[in-house]
Amino acid sequence: MQLQELNEEKKIEKAVLVGLSCHSFKPEENSDERTMAELAALLETAGGECVAMTLQNRPAPDARTFIGEGKAEEVKALVDANEANLVIFDNELSPSQMSNLEELTGVTVLDRSALILDIFAQRARTGEGKLQVELAQYQYILPRLSGLGKSMSRLGGGIGTRGPGESKLESDRRHIRRRIDKLRADLEQVRAVRAVQRRQRQKTEMPLVAIVGYTNAGKSTLLNFLTDAGIEANNRLFDTLDPTTRKKRISDTQEILLSDTVGFIRKLPHHLVSAFKATLEELKYADLLLHVIDISDPDWEIHEQTVNKVIEQLGAKEIPKILVYNKADKCDILPYLEQGSVAISAKTGMGEQELLSAIEKALGKGKHQMKLLIPYSDGFALDIIHREAQVLSVEYAGEGTIVEAIMDDKLCGQMKEYEIKE
């Protein structure tokens, strides 16, 4: 019996994918062939298989079934013909629409947000990542408690059921609200720890460069290539959830901290953006953003716009940014690239030096490495160096303190009189 259950657990779930395009929707809310292909890729990432796909056009969504009674019957026929056990919508459904569609089709119905949350639940590895995913899931579940119906009673797991267990889901709203409050409090502690780390970083004068981009654009591959970070980088959506930060020396006088971030995607559930605030708010404090774009993807311009919207939503719009057009080795002809951008291949190493030079130029502090002899009587000068420069070494000699430090043009001019000529 146990072996049979194990085999059933490993069975790939078959899904019918459904999308709706309406005049009443905002352009980014509509479904088309491209968003449906992305939904199929999300399903594959979650461990499922697309067995049929259908698109519907209507002036406005149907209040009861979202796609209309006739189309809903067509979806049921696709479910029966393909022995599917899931229907996944590319758009967001209301709890009652989800319940009505489940009753009509006889299988579990999910929307795009639920599928993305499921993937995040699979990917989270650190305690912080798991906290953030659980908070997003509860925020998604709470308004849907009365309409989850069949989904809530699915035993044995599967797509859309990872994360909070069945016993938690059947608890009353007060219990879930208490859990949300607890998760938010825990994440506030995470934010406090990050704030301390940020202050320590600012003291060392080491700039933070954050890598951002659409999911699967090659952010982790870039971080691995530049820093030997050893992050698992696979060709699948949302492969990185937990941020990784590494040091990188980009020139003789400049060392930076490079930080990877979670990928963005069209129709990213707002619950995720709010739950991952502790991680994503780091972007606001970065000195520079590297916006990685998969230039080989035909939708790269849409992806670029999607990421820009999330950056703006997080309050990081004013942070200096370099557009890094990745996977350039896959393009026979590169499109016109914005001035100041860099074309690279994180996989082959193409464009590495150009990227490092662009980073150094964008940080724009005209750094100089100097060796100084500060007399013991001039403690004020030594104090300024510790506050405003990146101190590499300190030695105490008979005549005074020998300091080796990296400093900007202004401080370099102020300290010229103390410079030790080699």
C-alpha positions, 0 to 999 in steps of 0.5 A: 500500500505504501509503495503504491502511494509512493508511485502515485506521488511521483506521478506527473500531474496533467493540466489544461491551461486556460487564458482570458483576454478582455477589453476591460482588462489592463494590457498586462492582465490579458492572456495571449500565446506568449503568456500562455507559453510562460504559464506552461513553463511555470507548470513544468517548473512545478513538476506538471505537464501541459496536455491542452491549452485554450484561449478565450476572448470576451468583452468582460469576464463572466462573474460565475465562471470567468470564461463563460458557460460554453467555454467552461464546458469546452474546458471540461471536455479537454479535461476528460479527453486528456485525463487531466487532474488540474486546470490552471488559469493564466489570470487571477480568479475569485474564490467563487469562480474557482469553486464554480469551475471545480464543481463544473470540471470535477478537478482542482482549479488554480490560477497563475498566482497559486502556481507561482506560490507553489514553485516558491514553496518548492524553491525556498531553502533558508529559514528567511525564504520559507518565512516569506513564502509561507506569509505570501501563501497565507495572504493568498489563502485568507480571502479564499478560505470559503471558496477553496473547496476541493483544493483544500481536501486534496490529500497526498500533496501535488501542485497547489498544495505545498506549503501550509498543511491541510490542518492549518488551512482548515483552521479558522480565520483568526488562527490564520491571521495570528499566524500572519502577524507572527510571520510578519513579526519574524520578518521584521526581525530579519529586516532589523538584522539586514539593517545592521549588516547594511550599516556595517557594510556602509562603514567599510565603504564597500559598494553594494551592486545588486543583480536584478532581472526577469526570471531565468535571465541568467543572474545566478550564472553571472554571479557564479562566473564573476565570483565563483559563488557556486550557486546552482544555476539551472535553465528553469524559472525561479531557480534562485529564491534566497539571495547570495552576496559575494565580494568581487575585486573589479580593479586594483582600487575597487572592491564591491559586494555583488548580490543576487536577487529573486527573479521577477515575472509578468503578473507576479502575485502582489502577495509575493512582492510584499512578503519578500519585502525584507529581501527586496528592499535591499535594492533601495540601498544598493549603490548600483543595479545590474539589470540582466536581460536575456537578449536572446528571448523574443520578449526581452523588451516586455521582460525589461519593462516588467522588471522596471515596474517592480524596481519602481514599486520597490522605491529603487527607481533612482538607483543608478543602473547598468543594462546587462544584455546576457546570452549575446552569444545566442544572437546572430545580430544584436539589436540596438543597445542603449548607451552605457549598456553591456552585451555579455555571455555569462556562460562563456565569459564574453564581455566580462572586462567591459562589464567590470569597467562599466561597473567601476565607471558607474560607481564613479568615485575616482578611487585611488589607493594611497599609502600615508604616514600620519603623524601621531599629533594629527589624530584628526586626519587619521579619524577622517581616513577611518570614516571616509576611506576603505582602510586596507592596513594600519602599522605603527612606526616611530614617526606616526601611523602608516595607513594604506587606504582606498579613497576618492578624489576629494580625500586624496587631495586632502591627504596628499601631504601625508603620502609616502612616495615609493 
